């Protein structure tokens, strides 16, 4: 499974989640490293993550590959990233 979401704790309407994103392919387009899972590479839709080395910004989502991605430039690159977020559910 490319993305696992686990509840870490719940307190006063705030939920802390731990995410584990697993990607399998990567490519550089300018300053942006784009990674995706097998499904996104094959169909154009799946788990995608991006990291901009100039700004330090990163994001990940389930959805369409960016239009800047070149379908011929993918390099096999198994990568696992974990991070925590919190969400107000009140």
ABEGO torsion letter per residue (X at the ends): XABBBBBABBBGGBBBBBBBBBBABBBBBEABBBBBBAAAAAAGBEBBBBBBAAAGBBBBBBEBBBAABBAAABBBBBBBBBBBBBBBAX
